[in-house]
């Protein structure tokens, strides 16, 4: 790892940023029927990013409305909201709170934090790409980030197997998470 004080990010700006959900994506994919992947998104989420003078001291908090899942198939979405999967009636949100930002050699980053789904909190590490900082068309300032990780749904109590005839399961355990985040700098 490199020293965080030596890290240079072009256009980097310290400040507090609000996630712009209209220009961001919280997406996932999961193996389905052992032969393909189904992709889905959450359409309602919010969060705060604090970029510190020392980027390694930055923090992220985010909340996702679990009822806003969209896999482009309403019957499947209703099942995912049920007690078989997310139990949205009792667990309305998923949360993330960062615990550490790490600068790796070559300008790569990782974002470590605690992810809570269905009342269970587990540590996660996201591969983080800092896409840039700059002015927007409305007189404000924006920042962009991409991140990805994989989690086990079973680690969060989403442990339904739905076995298939001949072996395998309808829904895989590994969930690939992909984030495209655009955030707006708060003004005083």
C-alpha positions as CSV (number, residue, x, y, z in Angstrom):
1,X,0.0,0.0,0.0
2,X,1.1,3.6,-0.6
3,X,1.0,6.3,1.9
4,X,-2.4,8.1,1.8
5,X,-0.7,11.5,2.0
6,X,1.2,10.7,-1.3
7,X,-2.0,9.8,-3.1
8,X,-2.9,12.2,-5.9
9,X,-6.4,12.2,-7.4
10,X,-6.9,14.6,-10.3
11,X,-9.5,17.2,-9.4
12,X,-10.0,15.8,-5.9
13,X,-12.1,18.0,-3.6
14,X,-12.7,17.6,0.1
15,X,-16.3,18.1,1.2
16,X,-19.6,16.5,2.0
17,X,-21.6,15.1,-0.9
18,X,-25.2,13.8,-1.2
19,X,-25.7,10.8,-3.5
20,X,-27.8,11.8,-6.5
21,X,-30.1,8.8,-6.9
22,X,-31.4,10.0,-10.2
23,X,-27.9,9.7,-11.7
24,X,-26.7,6.7,-9.8
25,X,-27.3,2.9,-9.9
26,X,-27.4,0.3,-7.1
27,X,-27.4,-2.9,-9.0
28,X,-26.8,-6.6,-8.6
29,X,-26.8,-9.9,-10.4
30,X,-27.3,-13.5,-9.2
31,X,-27.1,-16.9,-10.9
32,X,-30.6,-18.1,-11.9
33,X,-31.5,-21.8,-12.6
34,X,-27.8,-22.6,-12.8
35,X,-27.6,-21.4,-16.4
36,X,-27.8,-17.5,-16.5
37,X,-27.8,-14.4,-14.4
38,X,-30.7,-12.2,-13.4
39,X,-29.9,-8.5,-12.9
40,X,-31.8,-6.2,-10.7
41,X,-31.7,-2.7,-9.2
42,X,-32.9,-0.8,-6.2
43,X,-34.6,2.4,-7.3
44,X,-34.8,4.3,-4.0
45,X,-31.6,5.0,-2.0
46,X,-29.7,7.8,-0.4
47,X,-26.4,8.4,1.2
48,X,-23.6,10.8,2.2
49,X,-20.0,10.7,1.2
50,X,-17.5,12.8,3.1
51,X,-14.2,13.2,1.2
52,X,-11.6,14.2,3.7
53,X,-8.4,16.2,3.1
54,X,-6.6,12.9,3.4
55,X,-8.7,10.6,1.1
56,X,-8.0,7.6,3.3
57,X,-10.0,9.4,6.1
58,X,-13.1,9.7,3.9
59,X,-16.4,8.1,4.9
60,X,-19.6,6.8,3.3
61,X,-23.0,6.0,4.7
62,X,-25.9,4.8,2.6
63,X,-29.5,3.5,3.0
64,X,-31.4,1.4,0.4
65,X,-35.2,1.0,0.4
66,X,-35.6,-2.8,0.1
67,X,-39.2,-2.4,-1.2
68,X,-37.7,-0.6,-4.3
69,X,-36.2,-3.8,-5.8
70,X,-36.8,-4.1,-9.6
71,X,-35.7,-7.2,-11.6
72,X,-38.1,-6.3,-14.4
73,X,-40.6,-9.0,-13.4
74,X,-43.2,-8.0,-10.8
75,X,-44.0,-11.6,-9.6
76,X,-40.3,-12.3,-8.9
77,X,-39.9,-8.9,-7.2
78,X,-42.9,-9.6,-4.9
79,X,-41.3,-13.0,-4.0
80,X,-38.0,-11.3,-3.2
81,X,-39.8,-8.8,-0.9
82,X,-41.4,-11.8,0.9
83,X,-40.2,-13.5,4.1
84,X,-38.5,-16.1,1.8
85,X,-35.9,-13.5,0.9
86,X,-35.7,-9.9,2.2
87,X,-38.8,-10.0,4.5
88,X,-39.5,-6.3,3.7
89,X,-42.4,-6.2,6.1
90,X,-39.9,-6.5,8.9
91,X,-36.7,-5.2,7.3
92,X,-37.4,-2.1,5.3
93,X,-33.8,-0.9,4.6
94,X,-30.4,-2.1,3.8
95,X,-27.5,0.1,5.2
96,X,-23.9,0.5,4.6
97,X,-21.4,2.4,6.8
98,X,-17.8,2.6,5.8
99,X,-15.0,1.6,8.3
100,X,-11.9,2.2,6.2
101,X,-10.7,3.5,2.8
102,X,-7.5,2.0,1.6
103,X,-5.2,3.2,-1.2
104,X,-3.6,0.4,-3.1
105,X,-0.6,0.6,-5.5
106,X,-1.4,1.9,-8.9
107,X,-4.1,4.3,-7.9
108,X,-6.7,1.6,-7.0
109,X,-8.8,1.8,-3.8
110,X,-10.8,-0.4,-1.6
111,X,-13.7,0.7,0.6
112,X,-14.3,-1.4,3.6
113,X,-17.5,-1.3,5.7
114,X,-20.4,-2.9,7.4
115,X,-23.4,-4.0,5.3
116,X,-26.7,-4.7,7.1
117,X,-29.4,-6.7,5.3
118,X,-32.4,-8.3,7.1
119,X,-31.0,-7.4,10.5
120,X,-27.6,-9.1,9.9
121,X,-24.4,-7.0,9.7
122,X,-21.3,-8.4,7.9
123,X,-18.1,-6.7,6.8
124,X,-17.6,-6.1,3.1
125,X,-14.8,-4.9,0.9
126,X,-15.6,-3.0,-2.3
127,X,-13.2,-2.4,-5.2
128,X,-13.5,1.4,-5.6
129,X,-12.8,3.5,-8.6
130,X,-12.7,7.3,-8.2
131,X,-14.1,8.6,-11.5
132,X,-13.6,12.3,-11.0
133,X,-14.7,15.6,-9.6
134,X,-16.0,18.6,-11.5
135,X,-18.6,21.3,-12.2
136,X,-22.1,20.4,-13.3
137,X,-24.5,22.3,-15.6
138,X,-26.4,23.8,-12.7
139,X,-23.6,25.7,-10.9
140,X,-22.8,22.9,-8.5
141,X,-20.0,20.4,-8.2
142,X,-20.2,16.6,-8.7
143,X,-18.1,13.6,-8.0
144,X,-18.3,10.1,-9.5
145,X,-17.4,6.7,-8.1
146,X,-17.8,3.1,-9.2
147,X,-17.6,0.1,-6.8
148,X,-18.2,-3.6,-6.9
149,X,-18.1,-6.5,-4.6
150,X,-19.6,-10.0,-4.1
151,X,-21.5,-11.2,-1.1
152,X,-23.1,-14.4,0.1
153,X,-26.9,-14.0,0.5
154,X,-26.9,-16.8,3.0
155,X,-24.5,-14.8,5.3
156,X,-27.4,-12.3,5.7
157,X,-30.1,-14.8,6.5
158,X,-31.4,-15.0,2.9
159,X,-31.0,-18.8,3.0
160,X,-33.8,-20.2,0.9
161,X,-32.4,-22.8,-1.5
162,X,-35.3,-23.7,-3.9
163,X,-33.7,-27.0,-5.1
164,X,-34.1,-28.0,-8.8
165,X,-34.9,-31.4,-10.1
166,X,-31.6,-33.0,-11.2
167,X,-29.5,-30.9,-8.8
168,X,-28.7,-27.3,-8.3
169,X,-30.8,-24.4,-7.0
170,X,-33.0,-21.8,-8.6
171,X,-31.1,-18.9,-7.0
172,X,-27.3,-18.9,-6.4
173,X,-25.7,-17.8,-3.2
174,X,-23.2,-15.4,-4.6
175,X,-24.6,-11.9,-5.3
176,X,-22.5,-9.6,-7.4
177,X,-23.1,-5.9,-6.4
178,X,-22.3,-3.0,-8.8
179,X,-22.6,0.6,-7.9
180,X,-22.3,3.7,-10.1
181,X,-22.6,6.7,-7.8
182,X,-22.8,10.4,-8.7
183,X,-22.8,12.8,-5.8
184,X,-23.5,16.5,-5.4
185,X,-21.3,18.7,-3.2
186,X,-23.3,20.3,-0.4
187,X,-23.2,24.1,-0.3
188,X,-22.9,26.0,3.0
